[in-house]
Amino acid sequence: MNVAIIAAAGQGTRMAGKRPKQFLELAGTPILIHTLKAFELCDVIQEIIVVVAAEETDGFPALAKEHRLRKIAAVVPGGRSRAESVLHGLRVVDAGATEIVAVHDGVRPFVTPEEISRTVAAAKSAGAAILVSTPVDTIKEVRAGAVAGTLDRSTIRNALTPQCFHYKLLVRAYEQVDVSDPELTDESSLVERLGARVAIVEGSSRNIKITRASDLAVAEALLRGVDD
């Protein structure tokens, strides 16, 4: 069995709204629901665990039912950091039945079932795999407020989600870290600390993370493009 953990416990302070950004609407539907539908439609994912803020846990099952999301196995409260929130989700995974765990940001609603499937398949083969995109901008290394060099774009990628891992590998990675460490911005960084190889799967730059108010406008435009 392959399980998706959807990290959606952030408060979205940069969005400056009354509700967390994952519950803001795109075309009348919460961002998080758009995200979950991609995993609902992905045949290689059998169960979904949703991690939300503690105050959202009681009401979320009704929202999921309203949108006919049938794969949700658990809704759990998040922690004080992203890493801790994902750990809360990992703790309710069925250890005996789970092969691959796919971790995804709740505010990345444009991931496709095909991208999810390819990343899961790569993780089954390599043990760990993450979805990435190629930077389009020239990337500069800076020190002390000045340019120190230009990075070779052929050797760098933007880290996206989902990030997929053999269950036991991800558990072992979490056993080695302090989940309050602010440098742990994604699951790959935990697994990298073990010295494990993390394969990459090329994905689309459309798989944006909605973080700021300006991202909502971009997301609306992308959604209209999908619908047109």
Secondary structure, DSSP 4 states (H G I P E B T S, - for coil): -EEEEEEE----GGGT-SS-GGGSEETTEEHHHHHHHHHHT-TT--EEEEEE-GGGTTTHHHHHHHTT---EEEEEE--SSHHHHHHHHHTTS-TTT--EEEEEETT-TT--HHHHHHHHHHHHHHSEEEEEE---S--EEEETTEEEEE--GGG--EEEEEEEEEHHHHHHHHHTS-TT-TT--SHHHHHHTTT---EEEE--TT-----SHHHHHHHHHHHHHHH-
